Amino acid sequence: MGIIVQKFGGTSVADVEKIHNVAKAVIKEKENGNDVVVVVSAMGHTTDYLIKLAKEVTKNPDSREMDMLLSTGEQVSIALLAMAIQSHGYKAISMNGQQVGIITECIHSKARIVDIKTEKLQKYINDGNIIVVAGFQGVTPDGEITTLGRGGSDTSAVAIAAALKADRCDIYTDVEGVYATDPRIVPNIQKTDVISYEEMLELARVGANVLHPRSVETAKQFNVPLRVRSSFKLDNLGTLIIGVDNMEIYKPVAGVAADSSQVRILLSQLPDIPGTAAKVFGALAKNNISVDMIIQSLASNGKNSIAFTVDADDLDSALNIINNVKNEFNSGEILIDENISKVSIVGAGMVDRPGIAADMFRALADNNINIKMISTSEIKISCLVEKDKANNAIKALCKEFGLESEEMAVVKGDLPNV
């Protein structure tokens, strides 16, 4: 007997019928001889509704009060799911983040988990309970309620699995697993049976919406096996996410993703002196604004330009900060480009495989797609293209790297027994 952590998103618990379906999936795992901890999101579009409600009250709601408000959504779904499990004759208890002891940073709206107290969880498990935990939330050391931001429920589930040393964490969603790209763009794309943490992490970072990067980072750090599974096809094992050492990837590219949620900011005529870039990005970091792609131009006449991308939601805050930097350096104008999409290819098999970048650039050029910026890592190449060219870029790259074929990866021996 082991511990399995299951996570169900908002669409999986959107109404009473679906809540009972989730209860059956949870009970099925319990009947397999495992102890079960379930992490759930708020029902359906509850979070969106609460945000809308807050903005009807005030255009600029206080972040602390927003956390207080949004944390209520999950409390509804955990109580209802616990009741549904109990109605099927099984012991269950619901717990919010504070009751569990999910300790976070003292940051509202996008806090990170720093510790999870497992004493209560273990006690209820030992008493035979199925535990239903509110995702997306925690509490600071001094008792302030916080939320974890995007992907918070996924992160909650993986962190709890790591803290309990669970055998596996299953993320249930409305898709059957991880695909090489969005099936809505390339309908005949193949589902991946197994993928590495490293590849999944990069895909999540560059726009694949199946898992949030923070949840994959946590799984990789604590070596928690993940499965991405369908809430509606419970017999489908979905996609297993494990360490790259357990698999041999024959295809150099495992997936293609696009992210249209970023904007590009260009700050021109900056002084070409030490510390300029540190001043720009230090100010952004101090205000919890993450920067993705960065390019600094070749200096001319003692001046240069820096272009970088940020999430569109952070644009207003970033502009306020960059304007202060502009005034400090007496630099040139600030240019904003919102007509961009970041298209990326990802694959652990790209390491030591020359020519992958050239193949990517040629495929885009053959389809008349211009590249605005480029960034690379060992297992990822990203290009900024015009937003309306993103889907064509995805199709071209899937064709170029054979991702419409059935064979995605070959595993050494059998898959791990998870």
Buried (B, 14 or more C-beta within 10 A) or exposed (E): EEBBBBBBBBBBBBEEEBBBBBBEBBBEBBEEEBBBBBBBBBBBBBBEEBBEEBEEEEEEBEBEEBBBBBBBBBBBBBBBBBBBBBEEEBBBBBBBBBBBBBBBBEBBBBBBBBEBEBEBBBEBBEEEBBBBBBBBBBBBEEEBBBBBBBBBBBBBBBBBBBBBEBBBBBBBBEBBBBBBBBBEBBEEBBBBBBBBBBBBBBBBBBBBBBBBBBBBBBBBEBEBBBBBBBBBEBEEBBBBBBBBEBBEBEBBBBBBBBBBEBBBBBBBBBBBEEEBBEBBBEBBEEEEBEBBBBBBBEEEEEBBBBBBBBBBEBBEBBBEBBEEBBEEBEBBEBEEBEBBBBBBBBBBBBEEEEEBBEBBBEBBEEBEBEBBBBBEEEBBBBBBBBBEBBBBBBBBBBEBBBBBEEEBBEBEEEBBEB
